[in-house]
Structure formats: structure tokens, C-alpha cells
Amino acid sequence: MEFQFSERAQKIEEGIFSILDHKKSELMAAGRKVYNFSVGTPDFQPQPHIMKAMSEAALDPENYKYAITDREELLAAMRNFYQNRFGVELARDEIMSLYGSQEGMAHIAIALCDPGDVVLVPNPGYPVFSLGPELVGAQIETYPLYAENQFLPDFSDIPEETARKARFMIVSYPANPVCSVADGTFYEKLIAFARKYEIIVLHDNAYSDIIYGGREGQSFLSYPGAREVGIEFYSLSKSYNMTGLRISFAVGNREIIREFRKVRSQIDYGTSLLVQKSAVAALTGPQEAVREQCREYEKRNQALCGGLRSIGWNVPDSQGTMFVWAPLPDGYKNSEAFTLELMEKTGMIVTPGSAFGDLGEGYVRMALVLPVPVIEEAVEKIKESGILAAGEKR
Ligand SMILES: Cc1ncc(COP(=O)(O)O)c(C=O)c1O
């Protein structure tokens, strides 16, 4: 039988990660040492109190049933957490859990737009920001993020007509992949822009706990007027090393939350009770490990960026997220070709910037998921390989 698949499925390309993974297996089979800087999975462990909550919950048969709703204790934990962490007060109907921000971003367009509606997403940007709206037939309009503007949008780059048509806009700082952060002035401009054109704002706050240079991570909702225009996604994945448990939250504007909850109530049966219990432990437990982990990421950031600069590759320090956004070394133009050459010559796996949109071309993204001594070893490998000098001669 010849299967027919949807046009939408045909448009989804095999992720670059599986291509890199394939190449990685080839190198490993050939006995080569591999330095994998391409995946966004932290190498840190969850805190013991989180694993304990999970294992205790696993012994109660009640926790294997459909959850259907978020438990009161989960909502209360999230309310207290947002109050203590960000000074943001949330009512219970302004909070809902998700199976991760990835899932939330993939589905929210179902609640917010119809085919042909305009959605604004960053370029370069995290891929699901455009994939979700594309799946419902929305028209994606990208807004550019340029290095000369600290990878923040310049609202005047968005044509008036596009802004008028836009249904919602996805914004995310600290930003993956460009590793920049936003300050209060930016959020004030964003809220004013959203109000002027009646655009819903979705702020993905996946990295508020991984931010460098003495800055404090913020919530979009802490700025006046934010709740009137949008919602925020707060994920437990990176802050608490719970990537595989799949839990994050959508918080903020209650009308958006209500509509999104209605849609999701038809496509799932609630966040697993085992996961809800683990999340309560994470949100209500000690937070020092989150800060300690951020300091460790910062040491890796300095080891990688400082190390690369010391051997002649001019990579600026990341300002936040668990990544580094590196312009290609002199002489190289194509990020995929460079990624493959780097892998072949050094065993170092990075992600080509083009995977994040055409404005990502000319960059590669590196994840800070290896300890400092291994990072130093990888930097040494790059130096010895001669790949930087080879580019200069081109
Ligand atoms: C910007 C951004 N948003 C969302 C996610 C996914 O988060 P979650 O694990 O909550 O689905 C990631 C993961 O890398 C991310 O970088």
C-alpha cells in the first residue's frame, strides 16, 4: 500500500539533531572521541528531594490515574514560587501546567489563531516558535534579531501592516539560540507595541535561572500591563534538570489561559500526578542548587568563550541560557559546512546557526553541557586541528 501523508508533515524537515546524531555515531564507531556541544540537555542531576518526591509518589497506586486537572498543591506551589522568585502575584485561574514549553508552544496557536492569521516569531529563533503556528496554517512573519542591536527586536523593523494583522508574537529572553538578555526598557516597549496593535505576547521564560554577569532573571509578568497583553511560559526543565519529566507552566492573562486550557482538555488528560508531585518538590524546596548551577554554567561560559578567544576565535561571552552563540571563525561562510568540518577535524559537535532561521547563518550554537576540564580539552583540540588557520587562508 502506498501511504499518503499530509502536506504539513512533508514540510517538516528531519531535525538537524538527528543528522548530527547519525554523524556522531559514525565518529564513535570509528573510535574517535566526541565532544557533544549540540544538545540542550543539561548534564546536571535533579536535586535529591525532587527524586525522593517522585519515588514516593511512584509507590502510591492513586498516582497512576488520569490527573485531568492541576492539583491544588501544584497551583499553590506555583503561586508561591512566582511571588517569591519574581514578585509576581498569580491567581489560581492564571496558572496551568503543560507537558513542557515545547508542547505548549506547539499547541497554543490552536487556541489563538485561524489559518492565514499572522504570527510574529524571532529570526534566528527556537524552531517550535514557528512550527506550532505553521501546524494550524498561520502565516509566519519573522522579526529580525541583529547582533548590532544586541539581538533585541527593533519594533520599527516590523512593517505597520504586518503589525496590524498580527494575532500573536513570540518573544523569549534570555534567548536561545542568540544568548542575549532583555531589560525593563525592552519589555516596556514590547508591551506598548502589543497594546498599540492589539497583539498577544507569548513570553518564553525557559532560561530566567541561567543568566550571567550578576544579572537577575526576570518575569515578563513583573512589568506593568504585561498581564493585559499576554502570558509567560516557565519551564522546570533546565532550572531543575527535569527535562525528561515534561513539565512547565503557562501563566498570566486568564482569558488566554482559559481558552488554552479548554483546547488542551480535549487533547490530553492532565499532567501526570507523579510529575505534579515532583514539580511541587522542586518549586517549594531549597533553591540554592539552582543558583549554584547557574554559577557552574557561567564558569563553563568563561572557559569556552575565553578559551576560544585565546586561540583566535572571536566568540563573545553568552549573557544567558545554557548556550553560546558563536560567529563562524574568519574565512568560513556556511554554518553547516563548518559544523561538519569541525566535527571531522576535532570531534566537536555544535549546531549550525542556519537551523534557527536564515539570520542564524554565519553562526554556530554550542551548549554548555560539558564540565570545564572537558571544555578546555575541546578548545585545545580546535587549536591543534589548525581549522582556524585554514579558514584564514581561504
Ligand atoms: C527557548 C526554549 N523554549 C522551550 C524549550 C523546551 O522546554 P521544555 O522542556 O519545557 O519543553 C527549550 C529547550 O531547549 C528552549 O530552549
Ligand as a Chemical Component Dictionary entry (heavy atoms), coordinates in Angstrom:
data_LIG
# 
_chem_comp.id                   LIG 
_chem_comp.type                 NON-POLYMER 
_chem_comp.pdbx_formal_charge   0 
_chem_comp.three_letter_code    LIG 
# 
loop_
_chem_comp_atom.comp_id 
_chem_comp_atom.atom_id 
_chem_comp_atom.alt_atom_id 
_chem_comp_atom.type_symbol 
_chem_comp_atom.charge 
_chem_comp_atom.model_Cartn_x 
_chem_comp_atom.model_Cartn_y 
_chem_comp_atom.model_Cartn_z 
_chem_comp_atom.pdbx_ordinal 
LIG C1 C1 C 0 13.665 28.604 24.324 1  
LIG C2 C2 C 0 13.200 27.250 24.724 2  
LIG N1 N1 N 0 11.907 27.064 24.992 3  
LIG C3 C3 C 0 11.440 25.861 25.361 4  
LIG C4 C4 C 0 12.278 24.763 25.470 5  
LIG C5 C5 C 0 11.720 23.438 25.834 6  
LIG O1 O1 O 0 11.330 23.435 27.152 7  
LIG P1 P1 P 0 10.506 22.230 27.759 8  
LIG O2 O2 O 0 11.474 21.180 28.168 9  
LIG O3 O3 O 0 9.750  22.853 28.894 10 
LIG O4 O4 O 0 9.571  21.719 26.683 11 
LIG C6 C6 C 0 13.628 24.911 25.212 12 
LIG C7 C7 C 0 14.532 23.754 25.299 13 
LIG O5 O5 O 0 15.652 23.738 24.854 14 
LIG C8 C8 C 0 14.099 26.194 24.825 15 
LIG O6 O6 O 0 15.390 26.383 24.539 16 
# 
loop_
_chem_comp_bond.comp_id 
_chem_comp_bond.atom_id_1 
_chem_comp_bond.atom_id_2 
_chem_comp_bond.value_order 
_chem_comp_bond.pdbx_ordinal 
LIG C1 C2 SING 1  
LIG C2 N1 SING 2  
LIG C2 C8 DOUB 3  
LIG N1 C3 DOUB 4  
LIG C3 C4 SING 5  
LIG C4 C5 SING 6  
LIG C4 C6 DOUB 7  
LIG C5 O1 SING 8  
LIG O1 P1 SING 9  
LIG P1 O2 DOUB 10 
LIG P1 O3 SING 11 
LIG P1 O4 SING 12 
LIG C6 C7 SING 13 
LIG C6 C8 SING 14 
LIG C7 O5 DOUB 15 
LIG C8 O6 SING 16 
# 
